[in-house]
Amino acid sequence: MASVPTIEELGIEDLLPKEKTEAPPNQSPHNPAGEEYALLNGILFLSFVAPALFAKLMGWPLGTFHQFIFVWVHEAGHGLFGLLGSRIISSAAGTFNELLFTLVPAAVCLRDRRAVMGGLVLLMCAGLSIQHAGWYMMSAELPYGYGFGGVKMTQQSHDWSVVFRELGLLRQSYAIGQATAQLGHSLAVIFLLASMIGAIPLLYGWQPRSAFEIVSPAALAALFFLLLSGAMHIEYTLALLLTLPLAYRIILKSRRSD
């Protein structure tokens, strides 16, 4: 039986629409996800996930390396929003700027399936910022130690002392900070695992239909980790909620198979 001639053999490639013969924009024959997206995902993974994983394996606080990286973003927030003239806004601006620095680009990345990996890494960083803010809040009523530039922590120099005192919540600052730190830790663990689970397939071109295809399995793994490590109810409740899309898909699939 004669073989079917190829387009090149027929010499008609110029007659076909370009989208049929050319690779889509931002893609290469070696990496369907696009070399620039693979580079972005890889840089973010090596810059944030690898150090966070190392810190976790060494038994260090998950936010240890984060403090050294994001301290500049934090302090820049004080300087930028301090121009507004409000002390309470200026005091809270360090943490706000950290979240702005991570959540906005994360939202941009998650809109493009090729950059989902970068979005997951940035959400892990947002979780670390929330965890660090919680730790900071816990010492608001009784500040201790030294801050950036060797400034001694007092109720006048401690960011969250100023915020909670202005809001009349200074007595509740420890409980609020503890809950905030637990929330941030849970988010950081979930998105750390999501970044690790999704790293290889995403870097090699697999594009999930939604971020939950990676986040939900990671949340399930995080749920077991948090339960076994004696985490507080805020931490494993959040992980449980993020597993719901996975449970829904399993139920839906089982019904279709029936």
N, C-alpha and C positions, 0 to 999 in steps of 0.2 A: 504494500500500500504506500502510495507516495506521501511524503511528509508535507504538512501545511507550511507554505513559505512564510517567512517572517516579514514584518513591516519593512525592515532594512533591505531584505532581498527584493521586495517589490518596488522599493524606491519611492514610497508614497508618504514618508514621514512628514514631508513639508505640507501635505494636504490635510493632515489631521490637526485638530485643535491643540494648541500648545499645552493645555492642562492635561492632555492625555499622554504627552510625550516627555514633559518636564516634571522634575520633582517639585512638590509644593514648596512655597517659600519657607525659609528657616529650617529646611530639612536637608539631609545629606544621605547618600546611599548607604553610608556606614552607620549612621545613627538617625533613625526616623524621628526622634524627638527633636533633632536640631542640635548642632554642635554647641551653639551659644547657650541653649537651655541646659544642656548637659554640663557645660562649664559653670553656669550659674549654680545649678543644683549641687555640683561637686564642691565648689568653693564654700558654699554655705554649710555643707555637711562637714567638711574638714575643719572649718573655722569654729563651728559651734557644737555639732553633735559629737564629734570625736573627743574634744576636751571634756564635754559633759559626761560622756560614757566613762572616760578615764577617771574623772572625779568620783563617779558612782562606784566604780570597781575598787578604788582606793579607800572607799569609806569616807570621803570628804563630803561636806555639804554640797549639794548639786549646784548651788549658785556661786561656788567659790570663784571659778574663772570668770563668771558673768560679772562680778563686781569690778574686776580689773578692766574688762572690755567696755562696760556700759557706764562706768563712773563719769566718763567724759560727756556722754549723752545726758546723763542725769544733771551734771553741773551746768551744762549749756542750757538746759531747760530753765534753771533758776535765773540765769542771766537774761534769756530771751523774754520770758513771761514776766520777769521782774520789771520790765519797762512799762507794764500796765499800771504799776503803782499800788497794787493790792498785795498786802503782805500774805494773806491766806492763799491767794492764787500763786504767788511767787514761791511759797513754801511747798505747795503740792505739785509745782510745775516740774520738779525733777523726775518724779515717778510718771507724771503725765507725759513728759517728753519721751521717756523710755517706751511707753506704750504706743505713742504716736510713731516712734521710730521703727516699731516692729509690726504693729497691727495694720497700718496703712499699706506698706509693701506686701504684707502677707495677703491682704485682700486682693491686691493687684495680681499676685502670683496665682492665687486660687481660681481666678477667673480664666486663666489659661491652663488647660490640662497639662501642657508640656512643662509648666513651671510649678506644678503641685508640690514637688519635693521641696522647693525653696519656701513655699508657703508653710509647709509643716515645720520646717526648721525655725522659721521666724515666729510661729506660734509657740514653739517650745521656749524661745527666748522671751516671749511675752509672759509665759508662765513663770519663768525665772524672775522677771521683773516684779510680778505680783508677789511671788514668794519673798523676795528681798524687801519689798515695801512692807509686807506683814511683819518681818523681823524688826524692821525699823520702827513700825508703829508700836510694837510691844514694849519698847523702852521709852515711850513718850512721856509717861507720868514720872518716871524716875530715870532721866537720861544719865548715861555713863559713857566713858571712853572718849575717843577723839574722832572727829569727822575728817572730811577732805581738807588737805592743807594743814593738818594738825590742830584744827579748831576744837577746843574742849566742848563737849556736849552739855548744854544747859537747856532749861526750858525756853530760853530766848534764842538759842542757836539750833536747837533740834527741830527739824522741819515739821514733824508730826505733832510735837508738843504745841507748836504755834497753831496748827490746823485744828487739833482737837480742843484746845483751850478756847479758840474763837467759836467753835461749834457747841461748846458746853459738854463735850464728851470725853474729857480728859480721864475721868475715873473709869470709863469703859474702854479706854484705848488698848489695854492688854488683851481683853477678850476679842475686840475687833481685829487687832493685829494677828492674834493666833488663828482666827478663822480665815483671814486673808492669806496668811502663810500656808495654811493647809490647802486652800483652793489653788494657790499658785503651784505648790508642790505637785498636786495631782495633775494639773495641766501640763507641767513640765515633764513628768514621768510618761504621761500618755503620748505626748507629741515627740518625746525622745524615742519611745518605742515605735511610733508611727514612722519616724524618719529612718530608723534602722530597718524596719520591715519593708518599707517601700524603696529603699536605696537602690538595690541592684536592679529590679525590674524597671524602675523609673529612669535610671541612668542609661539603660539599654533600650529605651524607647517605648515601654509600655505606658499607655495613657489611661488612667482610670476615668470612668464616666463621672465619678464624683469623689471628692476627698474622703467621704465616709467609707468608701471601699477599702481604704487603708486605715482610717482612724478607728473604725469600729472594731476590727480585729485587734488593733493595738490597745484599745480601751479594755477589751476582754482580757488580754495578757496583763495589763496594768492592774485590773481588778484583782486577779489572783495574787499579784505581787504585793499590792497594798493590804489585802486581807492578811497575808502571811507575815507581813512586816509590822502588823499591829497599828496600821494607820487609823486615823480618826474617821468618823462617819462622813464628814464633808468630803473627804478624799475618795473613798470608795463609792459614795453615792454618785458623784460626778462621773466616775468611770462607768458605773452601771448605766447611767443615762445615755452615755455615748455608745453603749453596745446595742441600744434599741434598734437602730437602723439595720444592724446585722441580724438581730433576732427576727425583725420584720421580713427581711429577704429570705431567711431560712423557712419561715412559716409560709410565705408566698410560694416559694419553690416547691415545698412539700405538697401544697394544695394543687399546684399545677400537675405534679407527677401523679397524683391520685386521679 
